Amino acid sequence: MMMPSIFRENLFDSLMGDFAFPDIDRVLYGKSSKTLMKTDVQETDTDYVVDIDLPGFQKDDIRMQLENGSLTVSAARSLDRDEKGENGNYVRRERYAGSMSRSFYVGNHVTEADIHPKYENGILSFHIPKEQPVAVEEKTHYIPIEG
């Protein structure tokens, strides 16, 4: 059943209230769950492993940009479907264009060469290396005592 929507919100959400089908994404992410990049971040000893769900996108639809310590992942796609009947009249015409992006502060120590993204089965995966602590050289300085 097609429901009209205004500003990416279902027009009948307030009317359906508790009678609507349960939707775990809406509970977790609110009303913008359809345009949010669902992201998992796992910490290891040496880096962070990031997995972003981008189902339905092609590899060419996804862009990553690293600038001033911030990594921005964006995805955009458009779809045009035209179906004509036997007499040439339109039976159905649909157009869709959508985009989403998300930014992460990864630090100024990260370079483009450190990130090796892989897109497979609708999931974009990459590793962000942790900043390695600089070893402090311990030197013992004695103060000479006169006398």
N, C-alpha and C positions, 0 to 999 in steps of 0.2 A: 504494500500500500504506500503510495507516495504521499508524503506530508509536506505542506508548504513550510518554508523556513524563512525567517527574517534574521539577518545578521548572524548566520550560522547557528541559530537556535531553533529548535522545533517549536512551531507556533502552538501546538497542543500540549506541551510539557506541563504547563500549570493546570490544565484541565484533567490530564491523565493522572497526575500526582502519584500516589502509591500504587495505582492499578497498572502502571507501565511495566514492561518486562524488566527484570533486573539487568543492569549493565555495569559491570565491575569497573570499566574504564571511566564512566561518568562519576562513580563514587570516588575513585582515586584521583582523577585529574580535573573534575569539574566539567563545566559546559563546553570548554574548549578542547575536550579530549580528542576530537577528530583531527585537530590541526597541531597537536603537540607531538614532538618527537620523543617517544618513550625511550629512555636511556638507562642502561645499567652500567655502573662503574664499580670495578673490583680492584682493590688495592693488593699489590704483592710487595715483596721486599724491595724490588728495583724499579717498579713502574705501576701505572694505573692501566687497567684493561677496560676499554670503553666499547660497548655494544649499543648501537642505535637502531631501533626498528624503523624501517622505511619500506613497508610492503607496497608492491605495485610500481615502484620507481625503477627505472633503468639506471645503469651505472653512469651513463652520460647526463642524467638529470641531476646528479649530485655534485656539489662543489664544496671544497674545503679551502679555507684561507686562514693563514697565520699572520697576525699583525699585532705588534706591540704586546706580545705575551698572551693574546687572546686568540683562540681557535674558534672559527665560525664554520658551522656545517649548515649548508642550505640545500634544499631540494625543491625543484619546480617541475611541473608537467602540465601539459594541456592535451585535451582529447576532443576530437570532432567526430561525430557519427551522423551520417546522413543515410537514411533508408527511404527509397521511393517505391511506391506501389506500381502496379501494372500500367496504369495510365499516366505515370509520371508525377503524380501528386505525392507530396511528402507523407509518409506514414509515421515517421519519427525523425526528429532532429534534436540532437543533444550536443551541448558544448560544455566543456569543463576546463577551467584553468585554476590552478592552485599552487601555492608555494608555502614553505615553512622554513624557518631557520632557528638555530640555537647556538649560543656562544658560551664558551668555557674559558676561564682564565687558567692558563697552563704554566705561566711563568716565562720570564725572558730567557731562561736557559734552554728552552726547547727551540729547535730549528726544524725546518721543513724536512731535512734529511732524517730526523729522529722519528718521524711519523710515517708508518707504512700501512695505509688503509687498505682494507679488503672488503669487497661487497659480494655477499653470497647469500642466496635464498632470502632476500629481503632484509638482511641485517648488515649494517656497516660496522666493521670491527677495526680497531686500531689501538696501539699502545702509546701512552705518554710516559716518557722516562721521568723518574723523580730526580729532583735536584740533589746531587751528591754533596754531603757536607764537606767543607774544606777542612783538611786536617790542620790543626793548630800545632805549630812547632813549639815544644816546651823547652825553654832555655832557663837555666837557673842563673840569675844575676845576683852576685853577692856585693854588698856595699862594704867597701873597705872602712875599717875603724881605725881612727888615728889615736895615737897615744902611747 
